């Protein structure tokens, strides 16, 4: 079973940038869906960005134009570049991948804090 491990993130000032990485322990080629979710304290987990079938990228309205998701099948990684960060982007970010056979994998989560 492929495990997902997040890294990156951390702290940034408003307007700053951070990058999140999601490394898979095996091949992600069979995962037709890879995405990033986030959960802020007291709120439900929400979709931030996703790539479906390796082509189409979807973004939450709140991050459009600021965040960019990418996947690299050769390196078995999924990344999230976050620019123009806002305090409301503060949350724990989770990597998610779904395989064609229905396997649904989650990473352990990575804290992102945006504050002055």
NORHU-V366417 format. One record per residue. N is the residue number from 1. RES is the residue in three letters. PSI is psi as a letter, one per 20 degrees, with the letter a starting at -180 (* if undefined). BURIAL is b if it has 24 or more other ideal C-beta (glycine too) atoms within 12 Angstrom, else e. Layout:
N:RES:PSI:BURIAL / N:RES:PSI:BURIAL
//
This chain:
1:UNK:p:e / 2:UNK:p:b / 3:UNK:q:e / 4:UNK:p:b / 5:UNK:p:b / 6:UNK:q:b / 7:UNK:r:b / 8:UNK:b:b / 9:UNK:b:b / 10:UNK:c:e / 11:UNK:q:e / 12:UNK:q:b / 13:UNK:q:e / 14:UNK:p:e / 15:UNK:i:e / 16:UNK:a:e / 17:UNK:q:b / 18:UNK:r:b / 19:UNK:p:b / 20:UNK:q:b / 21:UNK:q:b / 22:UNK:o:b / 23:UNK:p:b / 24:UNK:q:b / 25:UNK:i:e / 26:UNK:a:e / 27:UNK:p:e / 28:UNK:j:b / 29:UNK:h:e / 30:UNK:i:e / 31:UNK:o:b / 32:UNK:i:b / 33:UNK:p:b / 34:UNK:p:b / 35:UNK:r:b / 36:UNK:p:b / 37:UNK:r:b / 38:UNK:q:b / 39:UNK:o:e / 40:UNK:q:e / 41:UNK:p:e / 42:UNK:j:e / 43:UNK:r:e / 44:UNK:q:e / 45:UNK:p:e / 46:UNK:q:b / 47:UNK:p:b / 48:UNK:g:b / 49:UNK:q:b / 50:UNK:q:b / 51:UNK:p:b / 52:UNK:p:e / 53:UNK:k:e / 54:UNK:j:e / 55:UNK:g:e / 56:UNK:p:e / 57:UNK:p:b / 58:UNK:q:e / 59:UNK:q:b / 60:UNK:q:b / 61:UNK:h:e / 62:UNK:i:e / 63:UNK:i:b / 64:UNK:p:e / 65:UNK:i:e / 66:UNK:h:b / 67:UNK:q:b / 68:UNK:p:b / 69:UNK:q:b / 70:UNK:q:b / 71:UNK:q:b / 72:UNK:o:e / 73:UNK:h:e / 74:UNK:h:e / 75:UNK:i:e / 76:UNK:l:b / 77:UNK:q:b / 78:UNK:p:b / 79:UNK:q:b / 80:UNK:o:b / 81:UNK:p:b / 82:UNK:o:b / 83:UNK:r:e / 84:UNK:l:e / 85:UNK:q:b / 86:UNK:q:b / 87:UNK:h:e / 88:UNK:i:e / 89:UNK:i:b / 90:UNK:p:b / 91:UNK:r:b / 92:UNK:p:b / 93:UNK:p:b / 94:UNK:p:b / 95:UNK:q:b / 96:UNK:p:b / 97:UNK:p:b / 98:UNK:p:b / 99:UNK:r:e / 100:UNK:h:e / 101:UNK:i:e / 102:UNK:i:e / 103:UNK:p:e / 104:UNK:o:e / 105:UNK:q:b / 106:UNK:q:b / 107:UNK:r:b / 108:UNK:i:e / 109:UNK:q:b / 110:UNK:p:b / 111:UNK:p:b / 112:UNK:p:b / 113:UNK:p:b / 114:UNK:o:b / 115:UNK:r:e / 116:UNK:*:e
//
